[in-house]
Amino acid sequence: MTRIDGHTYLIGLMAYPIRHSMSPTMHNTAFEELGLNYAYLAFDIDGDHLKDGVQAIRTLEMRGANISMPNKQNIIPHLDKLDISAKMNQAVNTVVNDNGVLTGYTTDGVGFVNDLKRKGHDVSGQKMVVVGAGGAGTPIATQSALDGLSEIKIFNRRDDRFANAQKIVDLINQETDCQASLHDLADDAAFKDALAWADIYCDATGVGMKPLEDQSLVNDPSWLKPDLVVYDTVYAPRQTKLMTIAKDAGVKNVYNGLGMMIEQGAAAFKLWTGQDMPIAAVEAAINEKDGQA
Ligand code: NAD
């Protein structure tokens, strides 16, 4: 706290509810570690106060903000510019204030791709199956396609997200060299075949976390080959039912979403400060806070 003075840059997290977020721990640890004169605070901002929240970024000359639900889409009309990541996903999780010009980004997809890279897997040239086309699945699909994925099969149940999934598939086919297709998650045979075909399987649904923590969308271990990369975006619990089934099936590379969460923060951190986030220190601080140390 001694580093806060009259020159400290403020960064805010604007969402509701938001007090449970790990982002203040993550960014303030990184500022301390690197001796940067920034402070990161969480603000309960719901849809009714979003316009005022964005105005505060301008008035207080904040360096920027993270944006979460329910504001990720609604903030778009209040910003001056959108990066391609925000344009493709029609959602913003990071705002950067460059001398009064506010630009929106979505760093979740970069977070996924960079976490896989850190673990030794490059999405370039790979084939991926993603289940889910919401706030997590959409940027995972678009960023992986932008970063050279060769083919993607998106599976979704026929709920209100199915139409969004079709839009994302069309966008990927138009804007990138990746070949995308959409499939009904109820089609077991197509899902099983796709898992046998894929290099990477990503579950981007809430299945595996409360209240569905004892469930997995894949229940037959024989559907998961040992060399498949299995990635569950859930990180609470750290070990999901899918991860247990994959490990029992002999899959070597099985991951939860903690690394993606940290890397999406690292991408925002780089946009605000120009510096690389000290990942190991941040991970240790999160583990301590989470009682996992
Ligand atoms: P969302 O509500 O925006 O989208 C959920 C998606 O999952 C939709 O496509 C929906 O059709 C599908 N889905 C939901 N329940 C399902 C079920 N029972 N069976 C099959 N499909 C189902 O949610 P979101 O924001 O995309 O979050 C999805 C998951 O990703 C959550 O578990 C969340 O914790 C996780 N997440 C992780 C990170 C990270 O950094 N690791 C970031 C964002 C979200």
Residues whose N, C-alpha, C, O or C-beta is under 5 A from the ligand:
A	BS01	NAD	G132 A133 G134 G135 A136 G137 R157 D159 R161 A204 T205 G206 V207 M209 T233 V234 G257 L258 M260 M261
